[in-house]
């Protein structure tokens, strides 16, 4: 069964009774059963949860240590014939010392033991009074049930079956250290770090913990599963709230509600392909692996863990370029505008503060480019009249878009020029002997190139800079006329996908402009996307709708994001699209447009190879000078074959 690179991890936080190992085992088993029922691959329990963390000097008492040993034996037996890896914390007597350890258990076996590296000795914590440090161990294995079991902080556990889960363990304070043990185990290949913790609550401390977990997962391109003990620990001096977090590469996927009186269990699917791709794509990670990673070798513990079928439990955004939270979206829009305006400001200053020449069609892309240009001129304290907006009505221009273009330029107080192109294009058709009744690609592209020629010549006439309007989605699909709208002197929208263009224009309409401009922007937002290169319908409406030809932009932006950001295979993109757009697009329709996406993306690289300068605003950009070093002659065969194979299998 294909897991598509997803692995399911979980946190368990049992309520406990200090020193009552039998009671604690029942709670651990109860949560473990839930994990098995949900087909979890790996579950992390809190630090010393078998006995309780806050026993103090009682941790040296023989009844406690003996009960902890019996508890381990019972959990090992209990795990037989279960496919979920269980990691629990307990005190263990080894070589005349007691160690605070994590036991990794799977299918009736103790796979490994990880001792705590850093022992806090401040305020209410006196762990060095009770436990030996990991570096004091003089052995690398122990005998358990007549078998040698590895022990140490250098253990990396790796599944040999898909999704190839690879994980390592550290304990509580280890994360707070300047150089956590996970620094080494992640460089050795661990994609998931489990942390068994006993972190008490103080005002604001949970926020700091969350940031620690997020940051560690981001710095090491890993998932971090953090489980801290909760109800039942001693409240003599401190309180334990039971904090559970699952983070992936700097983002918290799941978090529990603290201060609960019952057992807690949360789980989430993590994307191992995502993590592998980011490591592969990071020169910094590879260099650290060579230098720091080589200073400590890790032992790999192999696990044979069969994959199972399960419904995906992972948030897949329909519009991955657009934050789903309205506050985050507002912050993102403001940040993007700042990047665009500062990029354009630098270019204008560098070449002597020229005027700006921009073609205004009444569509979304040219509207966004105009808004960016206006904001840039305001930033530079320059007159808006030095922005020359050019409307160039042609064969396909409708009254609605023409009116919106003119009215928007008036509302923004820029200079307006109108240059009709129909006569010039008709003459051009005569010159090249093209039949005007044949409305083919020559008919369409001649208009786009005529408009670009006008803008370039006006730039010479007025000592100006032509501002490009084309967006990232159009560049991905090659939906631009080569040396037509494909060309400019600075393209402010080159890394803005179509789905985000809409939100940026909407954000400006809500926050930036006058009521008159707001009304115009709202109508532009409701206008169908079209190049308007074919004549309108008999009732004067837009007849050429882009998304009817190339497909929905929200699908193509989805495809583009997961292909470029994570390097996903076509089969995984198809799987995620079917999951995210369930009920909106059929599998057949998604397959159709994904096929078209790959064909166009590869065939149109030659246009991106001649891309004008423009600011990068997000993690994805198709600039040939840095982000996408792709030959114009690469073919899509491998991608299309995998997609076709998947579709054939689906239809059988």
C-alpha positions as CSV (number, residue, x, y, z in Angstrom):
1,X,0.0,0.0,0.0
2,X,1.5,3.4,-1.0
3,X,1.8,5.7,1.9
4,X,2.9,8.6,-0.3
5,X,5.6,9.4,2.2
6,X,3.3,10.1,5.2
7,X,4.0,8.6,8.6
8,X,1.6,8.8,11.5
9,X,3.1,9.9,14.9
10,X,1.4,10.5,18.2
11,X,1.7,11.8,21.7
12,X,0.4,10.1,24.8
13,X,0.2,11.7,28.2
14,X,-1.1,9.4,30.8
15,X,-2.5,10.4,34.2
16,X,-0.3,8.8,36.8
17,X,0.0,8.0,40.4
18,X,3.5,8.5,41.8
19,X,5.1,5.2,42.5
20,X,2.0,3.2,41.5
21,X,3.6,1.4,38.5
22,X,0.6,-0.9,37.9
23,X,-1.8,2.0,37.7
24,X,0.6,3.9,35.4
25,X,0.9,0.9,33.1
26,X,-2.8,0.6,32.7
27,X,-3.0,4.2,31.6
28,X,0.0,3.8,29.2
29,X,-1.7,0.7,27.7
30,X,-5.0,2.5,27.3
31,X,-3.3,5.2,25.2
32,X,-1.2,2.7,23.4
33,X,-4.3,0.8,22.4
34,X,-5.8,4.0,21.0
35,X,-2.6,4.6,19.0
36,X,-2.8,1.0,17.5
37,X,-6.4,1.5,16.6
38,X,-5.5,4.7,14.7
39,X,-2.6,2.9,12.9
40,X,0.0,5.1,14.4
41,X,3.6,4.3,13.5
42,X,5.3,5.9,16.5
43,X,4.0,7.1,19.9
44,X,6.0,9.1,22.4
45,X,5.1,9.0,26.1
46,X,6.5,11.4,28.8
47,X,9.7,11.3,30.8
48,X,9.7,8.6,33.6
49,X,6.0,8.0,33.0
50,X,6.2,4.3,34.1
51,X,7.0,5.4,37.7
52,X,6.3,9.1,37.7
53,X,8.9,11.9,37.3
54,X,8.7,13.7,40.6
55,X,9.5,10.9,43.0
56,X,12.7,12.5,44.1
57,X,14.9,10.4,46.4
58,X,12.4,7.5,46.1
59,X,13.8,6.9,42.6
60,X,16.7,5.1,44.4
61,X,14.4,2.8,46.3
62,X,14.6,-0.8,45.3
63,X,10.8,-1.3,45.1
64,X,10.5,1.6,42.6
65,X,13.4,0.3,40.4
66,X,12.2,-3.3,40.6
67,X,8.7,-2.2,39.7
68,X,10.0,-0.1,36.8
69,X,11.8,-3.2,35.4
70,X,8.7,-5.3,35.7
71,X,6.7,-2.6,34.0
72,X,9.2,-2.5,31.1
73,X,8.9,-6.3,30.8
74,X,5.1,-6.0,30.7
75,X,5.0,-3.3,28.1
76,X,7.4,-5.3,25.9
77,X,5.1,-8.3,26.1
78,X,2.1,-6.1,25.5
79,X,3.5,-4.8,22.3
80,X,3.6,-8.2,20.7
81,X,1.7,-8.4,17.4
82,X,1.1,-4.6,17.5
83,X,2.6,-2.5,14.7
84,X,2.9,0.8,16.6
85,X,6.4,1.7,18.0
86,X,6.1,2.6,21.7
87,X,8.6,4.9,23.5
88,X,8.2,5.2,27.3
89,X,10.3,6.8,30.0
90,X,11.5,5.0,33.1
91,X,14.4,4.8,35.6
92,X,16.8,2.0,34.9
93,X,19.6,0.5,37.1
94,X,22.7,0.0,34.9
95,X,26.2,-0.6,36.0
96,X,25.7,0.5,39.6
97,X,23.9,3.8,38.6
98,X,20.4,4.8,37.9
99,X,19.7,6.4,34.5
100,X,16.8,8.4,33.2
101,X,16.0,6.5,30.0
102,X,13.6,6.2,27.1
103,X,12.8,2.6,26.1
104,X,12.0,2.0,22.4
105,X,9.6,-1.0,22.1
106,X,8.1,-2.8,19.1
107,X,6.4,-6.1,18.5
108,X,7.6,-7.8,21.7
109,X,11.1,-6.5,21.5
110,X,13.1,-3.9,23.3
111,X,14.9,-2.2,20.3
112,X,17.0,0.3,22.2
113,X,17.5,2.4,25.3
114,X,18.3,6.1,25.1
115,X,19.7,7.8,28.3
116,X,19.2,11.5,29.2
117,X,22.2,13.6,28.2
118,X,21.7,16.8,30.2
119,X,20.5,16.7,33.8
120,X,19.1,20.0,35.2
121,X,20.5,21.0,38.7
122,X,18.8,24.3,39.3
123,X,15.8,25.5,41.3
124,X,13.4,22.6,41.9
125,X,15.4,20.1,39.8
126,X,18.2,18.0,41.2
127,X,18.4,15.2,38.6
128,X,22.2,14.9,39.0
129,X,21.4,13.8,42.6
130,X,19.5,10.8,41.3
131,X,20.7,9.9,37.8
132,X,23.9,9.2,36.0
133,X,24.7,11.2,32.8
134,X,24.6,9.6,29.4
135,X,28.3,10.3,28.9
136,X,29.1,8.3,32.1
137,X,28.0,5.1,30.4
138,X,31.0,2.8,29.6
139,X,28.9,0.3,27.7
140,X,27.0,0.5,24.4
141,X,24.6,-2.4,25.0
142,X,23.0,-4.4,27.8
143,X,21.6,-7.9,28.0
144,X,17.8,-8.0,28.1
145,X,15.8,-11.3,27.8
146,X,19.0,-13.0,26.7
147,X,19.6,-10.6,23.8
148,X,21.9,-7.6,23.5
149,X,20.1,-4.3,23.3
150,X,21.9,-1.1,22.2
151,X,22.0,1.8,24.7
152,X,23.3,5.3,24.1
153,X,22.4,8.7,22.7
154,X,23.7,7.7,19.3
155,X,20.8,5.5,18.2
156,X,18.8,6.1,15.1
157,X,15.9,3.8,14.4
158,X,15.0,3.2,10.7
159,X,12.1,1.4,9.1
160,X,13.0,-0.6,6.0
161,X,9.5,-0.4,4.6
162,X,7.7,2.6,3.2
163,X,7.3,5.3,4.3
164,X,10.8,4.7,5.6
165,X,10.3,6.3,9.0
166,X,13.6,7.3,10.6
167,X,13.6,8.6,14.2
168,X,15.7,9.3,17.3
169,X,15.0,10.2,20.9
170,X,16.1,12.8,23.3
171,X,14.8,13.6,26.8
172,X,13.5,16.9,28.2
173,X,16.4,19.2,29.1
174,X,18.3,17.8,26.0
175,X,16.2,20.1,23.9
176,X,17.1,23.2,26.0
177,X,20.8,22.6,25.7
178,X,22.9,24.8,23.3
179,X,23.7,21.8,21.2
180,X,20.9,19.2,21.6
181,X,21.7,15.5,20.9
182,X,19.2,15.7,18.0
183,X,21.7,18.0,16.3
184,X,23.7,14.8,15.6
185,X,21.0,12.3,15.1
186,X,19.2,14.4,12.5
187,X,22.5,14.9,10.7
188,X,22.8,11.1,10.8
189,X,19.4,10.8,9.0
190,X,16.7,11.0,11.7
191,X,13.6,12.7,10.2
192,X,11.6,12.5,13.4
193,X,12.8,13.4,17.0
194,X,10.8,12.2,19.9
195,X,11.2,14.1,23.2
196,X,10.0,12.5,26.5
197,X,9.7,15.5,28.8
198,X,8.7,16.6,32.3
199,X,8.5,20.3,32.0
200,X,6.7,22.2,34.7
201,X,4.4,25.1,34.1
202,X,5.2,28.8,34.6
203,X,3.6,31.8,33.2
204,X,4.4,31.9,29.5
205,X,6.7,28.9,29.6
206,X,4.4,26.9,27.3
207,X,4.9,29.5,24.6
208,X,8.7,29.3,24.9
209,X,8.5,25.4,24.7
210,X,6.4,25.7,21.6
211,X,9.0,28.0,20.0
212,X,11.8,25.7,21.0
213,X,10.1,22.7,19.3
214,X,9.2,24.7,16.2
215,X,12.7,26.1,15.9
216,X,14.4,22.8,16.4
217,X,12.2,21.2,13.8
218,X,12.9,24.0,11.3
219,X,16.7,24.1,11.9
220,X,17.0,20.4,11.3
221,X,14.3,19.8,8.7
222,X,12.6,17.3,10.9
223,X,9.4,16.5,12.7
224,X,9.5,17.0,16.5
225,X,7.1,15.0,18.7
226,X,7.1,16.5,22.2
227,X,5.3,14.8,25.2
228,X,5.5,16.3,28.7
229,X,4.0,14.7,31.8
230,X,0.8,16.0,33.3
231,X,-1.8,15.3,35.9
232,X,-0.6,13.0,38.8
233,X,2.9,14.4,39.2
234,X,3.7,16.0,42.5
235,X,2.4,19.6,43.1
236,X,4.6,20.2,46.2
237,X,6.4,23.0,44.5
238,X,5.5,22.9,40.8
239,X,2.6,21.9,38.6
240,X,2.9,19.8,35.4
241,X,0.3,20.7,32.7
242,X,0.9,17.9,30.2
243,X,2.0,19.6,27.0
244,X,2.0,17.7,23.7
245,X,3.2,19.1,20.4
246,X,3.8,17.7,16.9
247,X,5.8,20.0,14.7
248,X,7.1,19.7,11.2
249,X,9.8,21.9,9.7
250,X,8.9,25.0,11.8
251,X,5.2,24.5,11.8
252,X,3.1,23.1,14.7
253,X,0.7,20.5,13.2
254,X,-1.0,19.5,16.4
255,X,-1.1,20.6,20.0
256,X,-3.2,19.5,23.0
257,X,-5.1,21.4,25.6
258,X,-3.0,21.5,28.8
259,X,-4.2,21.0,32.4
260,X,-6.5,18.0,31.7
261,X,-7.4,15.4,34.4
262,X,-7.7,12.6,31.9
263,X,-5.4,10.7,29.6
264,X,-4.5,12.6,26.5
265,X,-3.8,11.3,23.0
266,X,-3.1,13.3,19.8
267,X,-1.8,12.2,16.5
268,X,-1.0,13.6,13.1
269,X,0.5,12.5,9.8
270,X,3.8,14.0,9.0
271,X,5.3,14.3,5.5
272,X,8.6,12.6,5.3
273,X,9.0,13.4,1.6
274,X,8.8,17.1,2.5
275,X,11.6,16.8,5.0
276,X,13.8,14.7,2.8
277,X,13.4,17.2,-0.1
278,X,14.3,20.2,2.1
279,X,17.4,18.4,3.3
280,X,18.4,17.5,-0.2
281,X,17.8,21.0,-1.3
282,X,19.8,22.7,1.5
283,X,23.5,23.2,0.9
284,X,23.8,24.3,4.5
285,X,22.4,21.1,5.8
286,X,24.8,19.0,3.6
287,X,27.8,21.1,4.7
288,X,26.9,20.6,8.4
289,X,26.5,16.9,7.8
290,X,30.0,16.8,6.4
291,X,31.6,18.8,9.2
292,X,29.5,18.4,12.4
293,X,27.9,15.1,11.5
294,X,31.3,13.4,10.9
295,X,32.4,14.2,14.5
296,X,29.9,11.7,15.9
297,X,28.8,8.5,14.2
298,X,25.4,7.0,15.0
299,X,24.2,3.5,15.1
300,X,21.3,2.5,12.9
301,X,18.7,0.2,14.4
302,X,16.6,-1.4,11.6
303,X,12.9,-1.9,12.1
304,X,10.6,-4.0,9.9
305,X,7.4,-2.1,10.1
306,X,4.8,-2.9,7.5
307,X,2.8,0.0,6.0
308,X,-1.0,0.0,6.4
309,X,-3.9,1.7,4.6
310,X,-5.3,4.7,6.5
311,X,-7.2,7.9,5.7
312,X,-4.8,10.9,5.6
313,X,-4.8,13.0,8.7
314,X,-2.8,16.0,7.5
315,X,-3.9,19.5,6.5
316,X,-3.6,20.0,2.8
317,X,-4.4,23.6,1.8
318,X,-6.5,24.1,-1.3
319,X,-4.6,27.4,-1.9
320,X,-1.1,26.6,-0.5
321,X,0.2,30.1,-1.5
322,X,-2.5,31.8,0.5
323,X,-2.6,31.7,4.3
324,X,-6.0,30.4,5.5
325,X,-6.1,32.6,8.6
326,X,-7.3,36.1,7.8
327,X,-4.8,37.8,10.1
328,X,-1.9,35.8,8.6
329,X,-3.2,36.7,5.2
330,X,-3.2,40.4,6.0
331,X,0.3,40.2,7.3
332,X,1.5,38.3,4.3
333,X,-0.1,40.7,1.8
334,X,1.6,43.7,3.5
335,X,4.9,41.9,3.5
336,X,4.6,41.0,-0.2
337,X,3.7,44.6,-1.1
338,X,6.8,45.8,0.8
339,X,9.0,43.4,-1.1
340,X,7.5,44.4,-4.5
341,X,7.7,48.1,-3.8
342,X,11.2,48.1,-2.5
343,X,12.4,46.0,-5.4
344,X,10.8,48.4,-7.9
345,X,12.1,51.5,-5.9
346,X,15.7,50.3,-6.1
347,X,15.4,49.6,-9.8
348,X,13.9,53.1,-10.5
349,X,16.6,54.8,-8.4
350,X,19.3,52.8,-10.0
351,X,18.5,53.9,-13.6
352,X,17.9,57.6,-12.8
353,X,14.2,57.8,-11.6
354,X,12.5,57.2,-14.9
355,X,8.8,57.4,-15.4
356,X,6.9,54.1,-15.2
357,X,5.1,52.8,-18.3
358,X,2.5,50.2,-17.6
359,X,-0.2,48.6,-19.8
360,X,-3.6,48.6,-18.1
361,X,-6.2,46.0,-19.3
362,X,-8.7,46.1,-16.6
363,X,-7.7,42.6,-15.5
364,X,-6.2,41.4,-12.2
365,X,-2.5,41.2,-13.1
366,X,-2.2,44.7,-14.6
367,X,-4.2,46.0,-11.7
368,X,-1.8,44.5,-9.1
369,X,1.2,45.8,-11.0
370,X,-0.3,49.3,-11.1
371,X,-1.1,49.3,-7.4
372,X,2.5,48.3,-6.7
373,X,3.8,51.0,-8.9
374,X,1.6,53.6,-7.3
375,X,2.7,52.6,-3.8
376,X,6.3,52.7,-4.9
377,X,6.0,56.2,-6.2
378,X,4.3,57.2,-3.0
379,X,7.2,55.7,-1.1
380,X,9.7,57.6,-3.2
381,X,7.7,60.9,-2.8
382,X,7.3,61.1,-6.5
383,X,4.3,62.4,-8.5
384,X,1.8,59.8,-9.5
385,X,1.5,61.7,-12.8
386,X,4.9,60.2,-13.7
387,X,3.2,56.8,-14.0
388,X,1.9,56.5,-17.5
389,X,-1.0,54.0,-17.7
390,X,-1.6,52.8,-21.2
391,X,-4.9,51.2,-22.3
392,X,-4.7,49.6,-25.7
393,X,-8.1,48.4,-26.8
394,X,-8.2,45.7,-29.5
395,X,-10.4,43.1,-31.1
396,X,-11.3,41.4,-27.8
397,X,-11.6,44.3,-25.5
398,X,-15.0,44.5,-23.7
399,X,-16.7,47.5,-22.4
400,X,-16.4,46.3,-18.9
401,X,-12.6,45.9,-18.8
402,X,-12.1,49.1,-20.8
403,X,-14.2,51.1,-18.4
404,X,-12.5,49.6,-15.3
405,X,-9.1,50.3,-16.8
406,X,-9.9,54.0,-17.4
407,X,-11.8,54.6,-14.2
408,X,-9.0,52.9,-12.1
409,X,-6.3,55.1,-13.6
410,X,-8.5,58.2,-12.9
411,X,-9.1,57.1,-9.3
412,X,-5.3,56.6,-8.8
413,X,-4.5,60.0,-10.4
414,X,-1.9,58.7,-12.9
415,X,-1.3,59.8,-16.5
416,X,-3.6,58.1,-18.9
417,X,-2.8,57.2,-22.5
418,X,-5.1,55.4,-24.9
419,X,-3.6,53.8,-28.0
420,X,-6.0,51.6,-30.0
421,X,-4.2,48.7,-31.7
422,X,-6.8,47.3,-34.1
423,X,-5.8,49.3,-37.2
424,X,-2.1,48.6,-36.6
425,X,-2.7,44.9,-36.2
426,X,-4.9,44.8,-39.4
427,X,-2.1,46.4,-41.3
428,X,0.3,43.9,-39.8
429,X,-1.9,41.0,-41.0
430,X,-1.8,42.5,-44.5
431,X,2.0,42.8,-44.3
432,X,2.5,39.2,-43.3
433,X,-0.4,37.9,-45.5
434,X,-2.5,36.6,-42.6
435,X,-6.3,36.2,-43.1
436,X,-8.0,38.3,-40.4
437,X,-10.9,35.8,-40.3
438,X,-8.5,33.0,-39.2
439,X,-8.5,33.6,-35.4
440,X,-5.5,31.4,-34.6
441,X,-2.4,31.9,-32.5
442,X,-1.0,34.4,-35.0
443,X,-4.2,36.4,-34.7
444,X,-3.9,36.4,-30.9
445,X,-0.2,36.9,-30.5
446,X,0.1,39.7,-33.0
447,X,-2.1,41.8,-30.7
448,X,0.1,40.9,-27.6
449,X,3.3,41.9,-29.4
450,X,1.8,45.1,-30.8
451,X,0.9,46.1,-27.3
452,X,4.4,45.3,-26.0
453,X,6.0,47.3,-28.9
454,X,3.8,50.3,-28.0
455,X,4.9,50.1,-24.4
456,X,8.6,49.8,-25.2
457,X,8.4,52.7,-27.7
458,X,6.6,54.8,-25.2
459,X,9.3,54.0,-22.7
460,X,11.8,55.5,-25.1
461,X,9.6,58.5,-25.8
462,X,9.1,59.3,-22.2
463,X,12.4,58.1,-20.7
464,X,10.4,55.4,-18.9
465,X,10.6,51.9,-17.5
466,X,8.1,49.3,-18.7
467,X,6.6,47.5,-15.7
468,X,5.7,43.9,-16.4
469,X,2.4,42.5,-15.3
470,X,2.7,38.7,-15.9
471,X,2.3,36.4,-12.9
472,X,3.9,33.2,-11.6
473,X,1.0,31.0,-12.7
474,X,1.2,32.3,-16.3
475,X,5.0,31.7,-16.4
476,X,4.6,28.1,-15.1
477,X,2.1,27.3,-17.9
478,X,3.8,29.4,-20.5
479,X,0.5,31.3,-20.9
480,X,2.3,34.4,-22.3
481,X,3.2,35.5,-25.8
482,X,6.9,35.3,-26.3
483,X,8.3,38.8,-26.7
484,X,4.8,40.0,-26.1
485,X,3.3,40.3,-22.6
486,X,6.2,37.9,-21.7
487,X,8.6,40.8,-21.9
488,X,9.1,44.0,-19.8
489,X,11.9,45.9,-18.2
490,X,11.0,44.9,-14.6
491,X,8.3,42.4,-13.7
492,X,6.8,43.1,-10.3
493,X,4.5,40.1,-10.4
494,X,6.9,37.4,-11.5
495,X,6.7,35.4,-8.3
496,X,3.0,36.0,-7.4
497,X,0.7,33.1,-8.3
498,X,-2.7,33.8,-9.7
499,X,-4.5,32.7,-6.5
500,X,-2.5,35.1,-4.5
501,X,-2.9,38.0,-7.0
502,X,-6.6,38.0,-6.2
503,X,-6.0,38.3,-2.5
504,X,-3.5,41.0,-2.9
505,X,-5.8,43.1,-4.9
506,X,-8.6,42.4,-2.5
507,X,-6.4,43.4,0.4
508,X,-5.6,46.8,-1.3
509,X,-9.3,47.3,-1.9
510,X,-10.0,46.9,1.8
511,X,-7.1,48.8,3.3
512,X,-5.4,51.2,0.9
513,X,-7.6,53.2,-1.5
514,X,-10.6,55.5,-1.7
515,X,-14.2,54.4,-1.9
516,X,-14.2,55.1,-5.7
517,X,-11.1,52.9,-6.2
518,X,-12.6,50.2,-3.9
519,X,-15.7,49.8,-6.1
520,X,-13.6,49.5,-9.3
521,X,-11.2,47.0,-7.7
522,X,-14.2,44.9,-6.5
523,X,-15.6,44.7,-10.1
524,X,-12.1,43.8,-11.4
525,X,-12.0,41.0,-8.8
526,X,-15.3,39.7,-10.2
527,X,-14.2,39.8,-13.9
528,X,-13.4,36.5,-15.5
529,X,-9.6,36.0,-16.2
530,X,-9.1,36.5,-20.0
531,X,-6.3,37.8,-22.3
532,X,-9.2,39.3,-24.4
533,X,-7.5,38.5,-27.7
534,X,-10.7,37.1,-29.4
535,X,-13.8,39.2,-30.2
536,X,-16.4,39.4,-27.5
537,X,-19.7,37.5,-27.6
538,X,-22.7,38.9,-29.5
539,X,-23.9,40.6,-26.2
540,X,-20.5,42.2,-25.6
541,X,-19.2,39.8,-22.9
542,X,-15.8,38.2,-22.6
543,X,-15.8,35.1,-24.9
544,X,-12.2,33.9,-24.2
545,X,-11.9,32.7,-20.6
546,X,-8.4,31.5,-19.7
547,X,-9.4,28.8,-17.2
548,X,-11.6,27.1,-19.8
549,X,-8.6,26.7,-22.0
550,X,-5.7,25.8,-19.6
551,X,-7.7,24.8,-16.6
552,X,-8.5,26.3,-13.1
553,X,-5.7,28.4,-11.8
554,X,-6.3,27.1,-8.3
555,X,-5.5,23.6,-9.5
556,X,-2.4,24.7,-11.4
557,X,-1.1,26.7,-8.4
558,X,-1.7,23.7,-6.3
559,X,0.3,21.5,-8.8
560,X,3.1,24.1,-9.0
561,X,3.5,24.5,-5.3
562,X,3.9,20.8,-4.5
563,X,6.1,20.2,-7.5
564,X,8.5,23.1,-6.9
565,X,8.4,23.5,-3.2
566,X,8.7,19.8,-2.2
567,X,9.7,18.0,-5.4
568,X,6.7,15.7,-5.2
569,X,6.2,13.0,-7.8
570,X,3.0,13.2,-10.0
571,X,1.4,10.3,-8.1
572,X,1.7,12.2,-4.8
573,X,0.4,15.5,-6.2
574,X,-2.5,13.6,-7.7
575,X,-3.2,12.0,-4.4
576,X,-3.1,15.3,-2.5
577,X,-5.2,17.1,-5.1
578,X,-7.9,14.4,-4.9
579,X,-7.8,14.7,-1.1
580,X,-7.8,18.6,-1.0
581,X,-10.4,19.1,-3.8
582,X,-12.7,16.2,-3.0
583,X,-16.2,17.2,-3.9
584,X,-15.1,20.1,-6.1
585,X,-13.2,18.4,-8.9
586,X,-13.4,14.7,-10.0
587,X,-10.3,12.5,-10.1
588,X,-10.6,12.4,-13.9
589,X,-10.7,16.2,-14.1
590,X,-7.7,16.6,-11.8
591,X,-5.8,14.0,-13.9
592,X,-6.7,15.9,-17.1
593,X,-5.4,19.3,-15.8
594,X,-2.3,17.8,-14.1
595,X,-1.4,16.2,-17.4
596,X,-1.8,19.6,-19.2
597,X,0.3,21.2,-16.4
598,X,3.2,18.9,-16.9
599,X,3.1,19.2,-20.7
600,X,3.0,23.0,-20.7
601,X,5.5,23.4,-17.8
602,X,8.2,21.5,-19.7
603,X,7.4,22.7,-23.2
604,X,7.4,26.4,-22.2
605,X,10.7,26.6,-20.3
606,X,12.2,28.5,-23.2
607,X,10.0,31.5,-22.2
608,X,11.2,31.4,-18.6
609,X,14.8,31.2,-19.7
610,X,14.4,34.7,-21.1
611,X,12.6,36.1,-18.1
612,X,13.1,39.8,-17.2
613,X,14.2,40.8,-13.7
614,X,11.7,40.8,-10.9
615,X,11.4,40.4,-7.1
616,X,11.1,37.1,-5.4
617,X,8.5,37.2,-2.7
618,X,8.0,33.6,-1.6
619,X,9.7,30.2,-1.5
620,X,8.8,29.5,-5.2
621,X,10.1,31.5,-8.1
622,X,10.9,30.4,-11.7
623,X,13.8,32.8,-12.4
624,X,16.4,31.2,-14.6
625,X,19.1,33.1,-12.7
626,X,18.7,31.3,-9.4
627,X,15.6,29.4,-8.5
628,X,15.1,27.1,-11.5
629,X,18.1,26.0,-13.4
630,X,16.3,24.0,-16.0
631,X,17.2,23.4,-19.7
632,X,14.7,24.5,-22.2
633,X,14.9,21.1,-23.9
634,X,14.0,18.9,-21.0
635,X,11.1,16.5,-21.7
636,X,8.2,15.6,-19.4
637,X,8.2,11.9,-20.3
638,X,9.0,10.5,-16.9
639,X,6.4,12.6,-15.2
640,X,3.7,11.9,-17.7
641,X,4.5,8.1,-17.7
642,X,4.1,7.9,-13.9
643,X,0.9,9.9,-14.1
644,X,-0.5,7.7,-16.8
645,X,0.4,4.6,-14.9
646,X,-1.3,5.8,-11.8
647,X,-4.4,6.7,-13.8
648,X,-4.5,3.2,-15.5
649,X,-4.2,1.5,-12.1
650,X,-7.1,3.7,-10.8
651,X,-9.3,2.8,-13.8
652,X,-8.8,-1.0,-13.5
